[in-house]
Amino acid sequence: MCGIVGYIGYREAYPIVIKGLKRLEYRGYDSAGIMLYDESGLKVSKTKGKVSDLEEKSKEIASSKATVGMGHTRWATHGVPNDVNSHPHLSNSGKLAIIHNGIIENYEPLKKELIKRGYTFQSDTDTEVLINLIEEVKKKENIKLGKAVQIALNQVVGAYAICVFDVEKPDEIVVARLGSPLAIGVGKDEFFIASDASPFIEYTSNAIYLEDEEMAIVRLHKALKIRKIKDDSLVDPYIQELQMNLEQIEKGGYDHFMLKEIYEQPNVIKDTYRGRLHANEGIIQMAGIEDNIEKFLQAERILIVACGTSWHAGLVAEYIIEEFARIPVEVEYASEFRYRNPIITSKDVVIAISQSGETADSLAAIKLAKEKGAFVFGVCNVVGSSISRESHAGAYTHAGPEIGVASTKAFTTQITVLTMIALRLAKAKGTLSNSDYFRYLQELEIIPEKVAEALLTNDKAKEIAAIYKDATNCLYLGRGYNFPVALEGALKLKEISYIHAEGYPAAEMKHGPIALIDEQMPVIVIAPKQGHYDKVVSNIQEIKSRSGKIIAIVTKGDTQVRGLADHIIEIPETSDALSPLITTIPLQLLSYHIAVMRGCNVDQPRNLAKSVTVE
């Protein structure tokens, strides 16, 4: 949930660390801090607020010529956001410094023991406990920092990605991970450390992603050594070539990353099926599926585990896979799945969906499924992420970096991948006629053009947003394939505008939510011509008779709903199963414009972080 950046090399560290923190601010933005070390000693500046606040506060040390430094942007877990709880944290001696992403679950007994030994604490954080534990081990055992970190980590319970610095060894930084991501950028006579590769993409295209329970000592002018934390065994470093570029992580002229990512969807959907979908030949070719097709065909059921927006994509997949391939599907919140002692067998296929590939609950669900003998297939966006490595096989979405905290292009590219999987399984099982199979392939191939057409509703969405920006509640209704889209639309509005919103199957409105409807309640109804159109029209009439304000997403040329709704947004026609790829677009735009008009921070909504890497 936090972002960490480190540098050691020949360049000045301050500008690299600050710029890196700005790129990682989507991971946490309630406080930030920086540490530099030069010939005059250790320099630390930290503050509540954003990286821009840190930049203002750290002007005194910004001129340092230090070539080693670490920085942190925080999403609070232990201790409220304030200057004292901000990272980096120093040990009692002032010689050790740490930045940390994660949670040390047993910090309280460790803290009590350290207090008995004379240690004092300035903050409320678990991280300050960890750095003092490392200092105690180093002092007691009279050992070097790397070994002290290893011993200390074997005493903690929880999740972490850490960077530790010792003024007595100023030419090295010790790093380690368990459950939280950590990448090491490898340059010529320099190393970069970060939660993901975005802080160092302009300096090197080579990166090492630490695995769980691995640590490394990053030293100048020496080969990088990676060891297992538990048994001290050496690990051969695997250097990957980065897939992203600098242009992908810049705004490109848009006011917000979210808007940029909304408008990228036609291209990224095409990138996601490029080389996999050959509509004219009737072929879907995905290596992860082809190599494991029998696992899917012999499965008694498919379990989908995910969180947030990815869970909504999983719900769409449930409809599509069951309809096309006739395989039973269950969709689970990963956070519940891992704790409820689920029934999993070797005849199950588990599909784990995550944009970042680092979601803690989804990773735990994967490990549980593997222990029970299930085959695990990962769907994620970030190459080299933990879920991609933990899964038996998988597919990348190729959405490119998604910086906005509220997922947009992740949702549509996940649905694209899951639709291709459903179609490939249907072809193998013969559960779709050839004519239907070819029709869906051809329609999926032209979906990017229809998404681009749906983006032309931006001005209409903005006009409607101006009318309802001060609403306090909102209902989203959809049926069939578009029920999950209603959930996703409500989530987007909640996330970035802070308006309370709920999504429901349209038919469920009569079972409770209809009591909320009056002239103050905007109701967004997803009502494309395909699917359960007549039933949705009936639901709209029920809302109309109770004076609800109706905003309807309809197929271009619709006349029936037009006569009932207060506002309509027209979208191009497509098949019912593929409609979520289009109906979600105006909902994203509506949420975006409402949030902007309310003065909300669209890319960094309060209390949220992009990747939930802790429980």
N, C-alpha and C positions, 0 to 999 in steps of 0.2 A: 504493500500500500504506500510505501515511501519510495523516493527516488534517491539513488546514491551515485556519486561521481567521484572518481579518483584519477590522479595523473602523476606520473613520475617519468622524467625524461630530461630534455634539454631546453624545452620551451618554457616560457613563463606560465605558471600553473593557474594563476587567478582568472584570466579571461577564458581559459578552457573550461574551468570548473563552473564559472558563472553561466556561460553559454550552455553548458551541458545541463545545468539545473533548470534553465528556462525550457529546455526541450523535454525534461522529465517532469515538469510541473503538473502535468495531467495525472501523475501518480500520487500527488499529495501537495497541498498548498495552504496548510494552516500555519506553517512556520518553516524557516530555512536557516541554514548555517554553513560556514566555510572554515576550514583550517588550512593554514600555510606554514611551511617551515623553511626558514632561511638562516643565514649566518648569525642573525640576532636572536634566533630562537623560535618558539612556537607562537603562532598568532591565530586567534580564534575570534570570529564574529558571528553572532546568531541573533535571530529576532523572530517574534511572532509576525505572521503575515506572509506575504508572497516573496518571490525571489527579487522582485523590484524593490521591496522594502529592505531586503538584505543588501542589495547593491548600494542603496543609499547609505545604509548604516556602516558598510565595510569600506567606505572611501579611504579611511586612514591606512588600511592594509593593502588596498588595491595596487599601490605603487611598488609592492614587494617584488623583487626579482626571483622569488622562490620558484623552484622547478619541481617541487613536490607539493601536492595539495589534495584535499578531500572536501566534498560538499554534500549536502543533504537537504531534501525538501520533504516535509513530514505530513503524514496523515495520522492524526493522533490515535493511539490505542491506550497506552498507560500514561496518564497525566494529561491535564488540559493543555491546549495550545497556549504557550507563553514563551518568553525568552529563555527561561531557565530549563524548561523541558525540551527545548530545541536541541538538535544535534549539530555539531559533534559534542560528545561528552568526554571529559577528561577523568583520568584516575586520580586518586587522592594525592599522589606524588606530583601530578601535573606532567608526567613524562609520557603517558600513554593517551592516545586519542582514538575514538571509535565513532563510526557511523553505522547504522543498523536499520535494516528493513525486516520486520517480522515481530514475533512475540516470544518472549522467554516465559513459559508458563509457570515454572517453579522459582520465579525470581524472589518471592516473599521469603521462603525458608533460607535461600542463599543470602538474602539481604540481612536477615536476622543473625546468621552466623558471621557475616562480615562485620556487622556492628559489634558483635562480641569481641572481635579481633581488633577493634579500634577504628574501623572505617566510618566515615561520615558521608552523608549523601545530601546533595543540594537539590536534586530534582525528584519527581515522582515516577520516573521512568524505570522500566526493566533494563534498559540499555546501560544506564549508569551502574547498575548492579553487575552486569556482565563485564564491563571494562575493569571494575575493581576486583572481580573474581580472577580475571586474567592477570592483573598486577599481583594479587596474593599468590597465585600459583608460581608466577615468574620469580618472585622474591623468595618464597619458601623453598622452591626446588633449585634455585640458583641456575636457571636455564634461560635460553634465548627466547625471544618473543614467539617465534613460530611454534616451538614446542609447548610453550605456555598456553597459547591459543588452542592448540589441539587438546591438551589435557582439560582445559576449562570447558570446551565445547562438549566433551564426553560427560560432563557433569550437569549439563543443562537439558531441559525438556522444552521443545517448542519449535519455532521456525526462525530462520535467520538468513540474511545475506549481510555480511559484515566486511568492513575494511578497518584494519587496526594499524596505527602508526606508533613508533617508539622513537623518542628523540635520541636514544642511544644507538639506534640503527637507522639513520636518516636516509639511507640509500635503498630502503625497502618498504613495502606495504604488504601486510598479511591479509589475505582475503579467504572467505569460506562461505559455503551456502548449505542450507537444508530447507527446502520448501519455498524459498524465495529466489527469484532469478538473479543471476550475476554473469555478466559478460566481461571478458578481458580483451581489449583491442591491442593487437600486436603491431607495433610500428618499428622503424629502424632506430634503435637506441632510445626507445620510449615505449611506455605501456599506458593504456587507458583502462579504467575500470568503471562499469556502469550497470544499472539495472537492465537496460537494453542498449542496443548499439547506436541509438540516435545521437548521443553526445559526441561520438567520435567518428561518425561516418565520413566526415570531410578530411580526416587525417589518415585513416587506414581502412582497407576493405577486408582485413583479416581479423577474425575474432575466435576466441575460445569460449565456449559456454560451459561453465562448471556444472557438473552433475551434483545431485544430492549427496551430502556427506563427503564432499571433496573440499580441499583447501589448497591454496597456492601461496608461495612467497614470491612476490613480484620484485625482482632486484634489477638495478641498473647494471648493464654490461655482463649479465649472467643469464644462462639458460633458465627458462621458466620451469619450475618443478611443481607438479601437482601430486598430492598425496591423499589417500583415504584417511578421514579423521579417526575412524574407529581403530584401524590396525596399522596405520602409518605406511601402508604399501604404496609404491609409486604407481602413477597412472600416466600413460603416454598421452601427451596433449594432442587434441585433434583440432586443427585450425580450419575453420570454415570461411568461405568467401561470402561476404555480406551480399544480400539480395536487394537491399534498399539503396536509394541515392538521396543526395541532399535535397533535391527539388521536391521529393515526395513528402518531406517533413516540414516544408515551408508552406505558408498560406496561399501563395500563388495569386495574390491580389484580392482574395476574398476577405471579408471582415472577420470571419471566424473559421476555425478548422471544421466545425460541424457543417457549415454551409458548403465549404469546399468538398467535404466528403459526401454530402448529399448529391452534389452535382457530378461527382466522380462515378456514380453508380452505373451509368450505361457502359462506361469503359471497363470498370472492374468486373462487372458481370461477364462481359465478353472475355476478359483475361482469365476468368475462372473456368469458362468452358473451352477456351482456346486449346487446341490439340487433343481435347477429350471428346468433343461433340462433332460428329461428322453427319449432319442431318441427311444429306443427299444419299449417302451410302447406308444410312440406317445403323450407324455405329456409335456407341458410347464406349470409350476406352479409358479406363482409370486403373492404373497399375495396382493400387491398393485393393481394388475390387477384383480385378482379373486374377491376381495371384491368390486370392482367398475366396473365390466365388462359391466353392462348396461349403465353406463355413456359413455363409449367408443362406444358401439354398437348403441346408440341413438344419438351420436354426428353428427351434420350436417357437422362439419369440425374439424380438429385438427390444432391448432396453435402451432408452435414450436418457443420458444424464447431462444436466447443464444448469446454468444459473442465469437469471435476468433475461436479457434479450435473446441469448442463445437458447434458453428454455422455450421461449416463444417460437423460435425457428424449429426447435424439436417438435413442438405441437403441430406445426404445419407439416413436418415430415411424417408424423403419425398418420395424418389424414392421407398423405400422398402414398406412403409405402403400403398402407393397408388397402387403399383403393387400387393401386397399380399391381403390386406384387402379392397381395393377399397373405402377408405375413403379420401375425399379431405384434402390435407395438405398444409399449408402455413408456410414458415420459415421466421422468422423476426429477424433482429438484435434487441436485447433487448433495446439498447440505442436509436434506432429510434422508436421502438414500443411504448415506454412509453411517447413519446412527440408528436406523430402525431395524437392523438385523434382517435385511431383505433376503428373499429366497432367490438364489442365483445358482445356476448349474452350468456344466460344461456344454450344454446344448443351447445356451444363450449367446447372443451377440450383443455386446454393449457398445453403443456409439456415444462417445464423449464429445461435446461441442463446446468450444471456447475460442473467443477471438484471440486472446493473448496467449493461450496455451499454458498459462501459469495459474489459473484459478485454483485456489487451495482445496476447496471442497470437491471440485471435479477431479483433481489429482488423487485425492483420498479415495473417491469413488472408484477410480480406475484401479488402484492398488487392491481394493477390496474385491472387485470383480475378478482380477487376475488370480488372487488367492483362492477364489471359488472355482477356478478353471474356465471362466468365460473367455471368449475371444473379444478383444477390445480394439475398436476402430476409432481413431481420433479424427475430428474435423476441426482444424484451427487455422489461424492466419499467419502466425509468426513462425518462420522457419527456424528449426533448432530449439523450439520451446520445449518445456518439460513434458507437456502432454504428447507432443509429437515423438518424443523419445521413449515415453513410458508405454505408448500404445503398441500393439502387435503390428498394426498397419494403419494407414490413414490417408487423408487427402487434405491438401492445403487449399485455402479459398482464394489466394492471390489477390486479396483486396488492397494490398499495400498498407503502409502504416496508418492506423486509425488513432488520431491524437485526441479528438473530441471525446470527452468522457461518455456522452450519450451515443451509443452505437447506432450507426445508420447503414453504411455500406457493409458492415460485418453481417447484418441481418440478411440482406438480399443475397450476398454471396454465399452465405451458409445455406440458404434455401436453394440456391442454384446447385450447389454440390449435392445436397440431399435429394433434390429432384432427379438429378442424373443417376444417383445410386438407385432410386426407386425404379426408374425406367430400365436401367440395366438388369436389375433383378427380375422385373416383369418380362423382359425379353427372354431371359434364361428360363423362366418358369412357364412361359407361354400364357400368362394371365392377361395380356392385352392382345387384342387383334392386331395384325400387321398394319392395318389402316390407321388405327388409333395410335399405335406406337410411332409411326412415321409422322402423323399429324402433330403429336406432342413434341417430337424432336424439331420439326420445322418451326413450330411456334416458339419453342425455347430459343432457337437460333435468332429469331427476330425480336425477342423480348427487349434487348438493349435499345432498339429504336423506339419501342413503345414506352420504355422508362424515360427516355429523352423527351418524348411527347408529353408524358405526365409531368415532367419538370416545368413545362410551360404554364402549369397552374400556379406558379409562384405568385404572380400578381394577385390572383383571386384569393389565394391563401392569406396573403398579406392584408387584403381588404377585409376579410372575415376576422382575422386576428385583431384588427383595430377595434372591432365591435365587441369582442369577447375577452379582451385582455384583462379586464378587471373581474372576471368571473371567479367565484370561490370554489365551485364544484363543476364537474363535467362527467357525462356518461358517454362511453363508446360502445356501440353495439355492432355485432357482426354474426353471421351464421356460417356453418361449414368451414371451409378453408379460411374464411375471413374472421372467424372468432378469434384465433390467435393474433390477427392483425389488430383487432380491437384492443386486446390486451397490450400489445406493443405500442399502439397509439397513445393509450392512457399512460403507460410507463414513460414515454417520451415527454408528455406534458408535465407529469409529476417531477421528473428528473430535473428539467431545466427551467421551468417557470414557477415551480412550487405551488401550483394549483392542484387541489385534490381531484383526482380523476380515477374512475374505475372502468374496466372493460368487462362486458358480459356477453354471453350468447344472447342474441336478440330475443329468443323465446323465453329466456329466464327473467326478462324484465317484469313479467307478471307475477313472479314469485318473490317479490320484495322491492327491487329498485324502483318500480313504478310509483311507489309512495313518495319518492323524492322529487318527482317531476312537477314543476310549476313554471310560471313565465320567466323565472330567473335561471332556469336550468338549461344550458346548452347540451344538446344530445347529438353526438356525431354518429351517423349511421352509415355503415359500409354496405352499399346496395347495388353492386354491379348486376348487369342483366343476366349473366350466367348464374347457375346455382339456385338457391332458394329465394328467388326474386319475389314471388307472390307473397310468400310468408313474411319477408322483410317489409314489404309494402303494408301489410296488415299491421305489423308492429309500429310502423311510422304513423299510421292512422290513429293508433292508440295513444301515441305521444302527442299528436296534434290535438286530439280531443281533450287533452289535459294541459294545453297551452304551453307545452315545452317548445323550446327553440331548436329547430332541426337543421343541422348541417349535414347534407347527404353527399356521399361519394358515389357517383353514378357513371354508367357507361355513356359515352358520347351519343347524343341523340335521344336520350331518355326523355319521355314526356310525362309519364305517370307520376314519378316521384317529384318531378319539377313542380307539379301542381300542388304538392303537399308541403314541400320543404321550404324553410325560410331562405336557405342558401344551398346552392348545389356547386359541386366541383366535378367537372367532367373528365373522365379518363378514357384512353383507348380500350377497345374491346379485346379480350383474350379468353382463353379457356378458363374454366372455373378453377382448375388445379393450379394454374400459373398466376392467377389473379393477385395473390399476395405480393408478388414482385412489383406490381403496379399500384395497388390500392394503398400500400404503405407510404408511397412517395408524398402525396398531398398531406398526409398526417404528420410526416416529418417536417414539412415546410410550415404547416400551421403551428406546430409546437415551437419551432425555431422563431418565427416572427412574434408570437405571443411573448416568448421569453425576452427577446430583444426589446420589445415595447415596454415590458415591465422593468427593464433595467437590470436584468439578471446576467450573471456571468455564464454565458452559454457553454463555453468550452470547459469551464471548471466550476460546475454547480456545487453548492455548499454540501459539506459532509460526504461527498462522493469521491472515489478515486477510480481510475480507469481499470486497473487490474486488482482484483481482490485476492491478494496472495497470502492473507492470514484469515483465520476464522473470525 
